[in-house]
Amino acid sequence: MTDANEAELAAMKLASERGGEMIESLGQSDMALWTVDQWHGFIEAVCGGYVESLMAQQAEVAAALAKIST
């Protein structure tokens, strides 16, 4: 596995925050006791946070490139 780049590290940070928020909202940190729906919600929160961060970073790059290419 290769080392994560700066964008991936930022995405992991947001994914971790979202996962932590999900765990706090459940009030149950023992994943073995989670329902299937709770587990799916956790995965959605983590993966969604990761993808959301990468998309936001890409939008920032696109906006910066648009500014310099006009």
Residue, then its C-alpha position, 0 to 999 in steps of 0.5 A: m500500500t502506498d502512503a496517502n497523499e495530502a488530499e487523501l489524508a484530509a479526506m481521512k480526517l473528515a471520514s474519521e470525524r463523521g464516523g466519530e459523530m455517528i458513534e457518539s450519536l448511537g451512544q454505543s461504541d461496541m460495534a458488535l452490538w450494533t444493528v445492521d442498520q447502525w452498521h450501514g449508517f456508520i459505513e455511509a458516514v465514513c465513506g460519505g465523508y471521505v468522498e465528500s472531502l475529495m469532491a470538495q477538494q476537486a471543486e476548489v482545484a477546478a475553481a482555482l484553475a478557472k481563475i488562472s485560465t481566464 
